Amino acid sequence: MREIAITTEFIKLQDLLKFAGAVETGGEAKERIQGGEARVNGEACLQRGRKIRPGDEVSFAGETLTVRYAD
């Protein structure tokens, strides 16, 4: 599990994947999310604009990312 710190209220799923380095481009994020590769809090998510807030867990490509507020 890897923690990702954000300074905003939320981050969109596709932006989180780019920020975390799980994908290289927004286009890749879009394709892979719409292909069913992402799970948010244990449920499949096909919405690339899904708002991810601190405390949410995102599973993608065998890795789990958790979001928290930056200190």
Secondary structure, DSSP 4 states (H G I P E B T S, - for coil): -EEEEESSS-EEHHHHHHHTTS-SSHHHHHHHHHTT-EEETTEE---TT-EE-TT-EEEETTEEEEEEE--
